[in-house]
Amino acid sequence: MSLTVNNLEGNEIAADYSRIASERGRWGETWDVVKSSFWKLVLINIFMLIGFLPGVGILIVRSMRIVSLGALAPTNSNTGIGYPATPDMQGLAESIYLSADLLFYPLLIVAGFIASVGVAGGAYSIKKLLNSHGQFSIKGFFRGIKLCYFNTVLPATIFLAFLVATFLIGDWKDYVIASGGSAAGPIVAYVFIIIATVLVGIFCGWLFVVGISYRVSFLQLFKNAFVLIIGSPLQTIFFAGMALIPVWLYMVGSAVDIIKIISYIVFIFLGFSFILVIWLSFTQWVLDLYVTPNIKAAEAAAVGKTAKQLESEKQQDEKRVAMELLAAGKSELICKPILPISEENAVRPLGKTFTRSDMENVKADRQKLDGDIAAYEKEHLSDPVYAEYNKLFSEREKALKDDGKKSKKKKVSSKNLLGN
């Protein structure tokens, strides 16, 4: 498998806009779009946030479940009627988390199908903003859902499956350690699943971008995403980390209440849009590095054609022009020279009152003009532009009239001029 992206040139998903060349560079243009379209990004973020509400609801119910189990578990174990006993508290908290997460975290994968609706529309709208200098419409948001939903839900489902597995293995590790079991196996498994989730997350990020940007086959989608990761590993890690700044802010906020409140506000108004703006700006820059050389290579290949190939293409072009002329029919405006208009050839006009002498002067001017037209036509009729045009029609008309049967002639028209 060659490490080149394929089938991207000319297959961009841009149903209602055309890319406008950037004069300031990718990041300069991105900053201009953010400044000029800030409230559009806020609106897009709110639309996407609606799709995440089921997932947020699942996490809230999970937290309530953990609180309720934590309150009841230490006091609901008796050895006899009315005789409380102190239960074994070792690993109790970890078992509560594990049981709750086994119940609720897999539901996040289902919620991802709903969230992908908003992400598909938001990603298409932000891509349109970046590539068309601020164009946005509500209709375009819903068009993005239609065009990009499958290529959004696919990487989202893959990533969420690994993320849920990471949380569950982490809970299992904590439970085994708290219960006094051997920690080596769970720790190794936890480290491996974290590494796998990070790598799969980066791959799914590229899978998402290629899918919403270009129409390619399923296999080409995976291959191109892999090639783009291999081609820009350090840049991908850096800009992925930069795009996830709202997530890092939320994680820090878990320890500092004021930062948590700020992170909530950020996510409500701009968090999801910020992530997509950074990620799509970076990935489009990388895609241009791959797509533009392929276009130039195709142009260079055309320039480097042999003389025989160029001659063949020239003949095909001439044939196409001839067929178009034949289809249009012979034009009197093209088949013979026409005397240019000038003051010397002007006919003197008659006034409101005129005499016989004036009429004779007009007649003389018209006769002179007719003579000049005939002389000009005779002089220039052999010019190549007229000679080739008339030759084209005369040969074709002759071929049509003389078809091997002396007693039968074909009628010459713009339709049968194109016949065999």
URMOWO-V605241 format. One record per residue. RES is the residue in three letters. SS is DSSP state (H for helix, E for strand, - for the rest). PHI is phi in whole degrees, -180 to 180 (999 if undefined). Layout:
RES,SS,PHI  RES,SS,PHI
This chain:
MET,-,999  SER,-,-76  LEU,-,-85  THR,-,-137  VAL,-,-81  ASN,-,-128  ASN,-,62  LEU,-,-97  GLU,-,-63  GLY,-,80  ASN,-,-114  GLU,E,-68  ILE,-,-85  ALA,-,-149  ALA,-,-70  ASP,-,-128  TYR,-,-158  SER,-,-123  ARG,-,-65  ILE,-,-108  ALA,-,-61  SER,-,-91  GLU,-,-96  ARG,-,-105  GLY,-,96  ARG,H,-59  TRP,H,-79  GLY,H,-63  GLU,H,-68  THR,H,-61  TRP,H,-64  ASP,H,-62  VAL,H,-66  VAL,H,-62  LYS,H,-67  SER,H,-82  SER,-,-123  PHE,H,-59  TRP,H,-72  LYS,H,-66  LEU,H,-66  VAL,H,-63  LEU,H,-62  ILE,H,-61  ASN,H,-62  ILE,H,-65  PHE,H,-59  MET,H,-68  LEU,H,-60  ILE,H,-58  GLY,H,-68  PHE,H,-88  LEU,H,-60  PRO,H,-59  GLY,H,-65  VAL,H,-63  GLY,H,-62  ILE,H,-62  LEU,H,-67  ILE,H,-66  VAL,H,-64  ARG,H,-60  SER,H,-63  MET,H,-64  ARG,H,-63  ILE,H,-64  VAL,H,-63  SER,H,-67  LEU,H,-66  GLY,H,-66  ALA,H,-80  LEU,H,-94  ALA,H,-57  PRO,H,-68  THR,H,-118  ASN,-,-104  SER,-,-118  ASN,E,-122  THR,E,-90  GLY,E,-161  ILE,-,-68  GLY,-,75  TYR,E,-115  PRO,E,-73  ALA,-,-129  THR,-,-76  PRO,-,-73  ASP,-,-75  MET,-,-86  GLN,-,-66  GLY,-,76  LEU,H,-66  ALA,H,-62  GLU,H,-66  SER,H,-68  ILE,H,-64  TYR,H,-61  LEU,H,-65  SER,H,-66  ALA,H,-67  ASP,H,-71  LEU,H,-63  LEU,H,-84  PHE,H,-101  TYR,H,-63  PRO,H,-60  LEU,H,-67  LEU,H,-64  ILE,H,-64  VAL,H,-66  ALA,H,-62  GLY,H,-63  PHE,H,-63  ILE,H,-76  ALA,H,-62  SER,H,-65  VAL,H,-62  GLY,H,-68  VAL,H,-65  ALA,H,-62  GLY,H,-66  GLY,H,-67  ALA,H,-65  TYR,H,-64  SER,H,-67  ILE,H,-71  LYS,H,-60  LYS,H,-66  LEU,H,-58  LEU,H,-70  ASN,H,-91  SER,-,-125  HIS,-,61  GLY,-,102  GLN,-,-75  PHE,-,-156  SER,-,-152  ILE,H,-62  LYS,H,-61  GLY,H,-65  PHE,H,-61  PHE,H,-72  ARG,H,-65  GLY,H,-63  ILE,H,-60  LYS,H,-65  LEU,H,-82  CYS,H,-118  TYR,H,-63  PHE,H,-60  ASN,H,-77  THR,H,-98  VAL,H,-71  LEU,H,-63  PRO,H,-66  ALA,H,-64  THR,H,-66  ILE,H,-62  PHE,H,-66  LEU,H,-63  ALA,H,-61  PHE,H,-70  LEU,H,-66  VAL,H,-63  ALA,H,-60  THR,H,-63  PHE,H,-63  LEU,H,-69  ILE,H,-66  GLY,H,-64  ASP,H,-65  TRP,H,-61  LYS,H,-59  ASP,H,-63  TYR,H,-67  VAL,H,-63  ILE,H,-66  ALA,H,-67  SER,-,-84  GLY,-,90  GLY,-,-81  SER,-,-72  ALA,H,-91  ALA,H,-61  GLY,H,-61  PRO,H,-60  ILE,H,-67  VAL,H,-61  ALA,H,-62  TYR,H,-66  VAL,H,-63  PHE,H,-65  ILE,H,-70  ILE,H,-65  ILE,H,-61  ALA,H,-63  THR,H,-67  VAL,H,-64  LEU,H,-64  VAL,H,-66  GLY,H,-62  ILE,H,-66  PHE,H,-62  CYS,H,-66  GLY,H,-62  TRP,H,-73  LEU,H,-60  PHE,H,-63  VAL,H,-67  VAL,H,-62  GLY,H,-66  ILE,H,-88  SER,H,-104  TYR,E,-139  ARG,-,-89  VAL,-,-135  SER,-,-70  PHE,H,-60  LEU,H,-67  GLN,H,-64  LEU,H,-61  PHE,H,-69  LYS,H,-65  ASN,H,-64  ALA,H,-62  PHE,H,-64  VAL,H,-63  LEU,H,-68  ILE,H,-68  ILE,H,-63  GLY,H,-76  SER,-,-145  PRO,H,-68  LEU,H,-69  GLN,H,-63  THR,H,-63  ILE,H,-64  PHE,H,-64  PHE,H,-76  ALA,H,-65  GLY,H,-64  MET,H,-67  ALA,H,-65  LEU,-,-90  ILE,H,-54  PRO,H,-59  VAL,H,-69  TRP,H,-62  LEU,H,-62  TYR,H,-66  MET,H,-66  VAL,H,-65  GLY,H,-66  SER,-,-65  ALA,-,-106  VAL,-,-127  ASP,H,-62  ILE,H,-66  ILE,H,-70  LYS,H,-63  ILE,H,-62  ILE,H,-62  SER,H,-65  TYR,H,-63  ILE,H,-62  VAL,H,-61  PHE,H,-67  ILE,H,-66  PHE,H,-103  LEU,H,-147  GLY,H,-58  PHE,H,-67  SER,H,-64  PHE,H,-61  ILE,H,-58  LEU,H,-71  VAL,H,-61  ILE,H,-65  TRP,H,-68  LEU,H,-71  SER,H,-65  PHE,H,-65  THR,H,-66  GLN,H,-66  TRP,H,-62  VAL,H,-66  LEU,H,-60  ASP,H,-64  LEU,H,-65  TYR,H,-90  VAL,H,-73  THR,H,-60  PRO,H,-60  ASN,H,-65  ILE,H,-66  LYS,H,-65  ALA,H,-64  ALA,H,-65  GLU,H,-68  ALA,H,-65  ALA,H,-63  ALA,H,-68  VAL,H,-68  GLY,-,-87  LYS,-,-73  THR,-,-73  ALA,H,-63  LYS,H,-65  GLN,H,-67  LEU,H,-64  GLU,H,-66  SER,H,-63  GLU,H,-65  LYS,H,-63  GLN,H,-64  GLN,H,-64  ASP,H,-64  GLU,H,-64  LYS,H,-65  ARG,H,-63  VAL,H,-63  ALA,H,-63  MET,H,-64  GLU,H,-65  LEU,H,-66  LEU,H,-64  ALA,H,-65  ALA,H,-75  GLY,-,90  LYS,-,-71  SER,-,-107  GLU,H,-68  LEU,H,-78  ILE,H,-110  CYS,H,-76  LYS,-,-141  PRO,-,-68  ILE,-,-121  LEU,-,-62  PRO,-,-63  ILE,-,-76  SER,-,-152  GLU,H,-66  GLU,H,-65  ASN,H,-95  ALA,-,-71  VAL,-,-92  ARG,-,-64  PRO,-,-77  LEU,-,-90  GLY,-,-83  LYS,-,-65  THR,-,-123  PHE,-,-148  THR,-,-110  ARG,H,-62  SER,H,-63  ASP,H,-64  MET,H,-66  GLU,H,-66  ASN,H,-65  VAL,H,-63  LYS,H,-62  ALA,H,-66  ASP,H,-64  ARG,H,-67  GLN,H,-64  LYS,H,-63  LEU,H,-64  ASP,H,-61  GLY,H,-65  ASP,H,-65  ILE,H,-63  ALA,H,-64  ALA,H,-66  TYR,H,-67  GLU,H,-64  LYS,H,-65  GLU,H,-70  HIS,H,-108  LEU,-,-64  SER,-,-88  ASP,-,-61  PRO,H,-55  VAL,H,-63  TYR,H,-89  ALA,H,-64  GLU,H,-66  TYR,H,-64  ASN,H,-67  LYS,H,-65  LEU,H,-59  PHE,H,-78  SER,H,-65  GLU,H,-67  ARG,H,-69  GLU,H,-66  LYS,H,-66  ALA,H,-65  LEU,H,-75  LYS,H,-73  ASP,-,-106  ASP,-,-105  GLY,-,97  LYS,-,-120  LYS,-,-65  SER,-,-89  LYS,-,-133  LYS,-,-124  LYS,-,-92  LYS,-,-78  VAL,-,-83  SER,-,-152  SER,-,-67  LYS,-,-80  ASN,H,-79  LEU,H,-64  LEU,H,-93  GLY,-,-74  ASN,-,-82
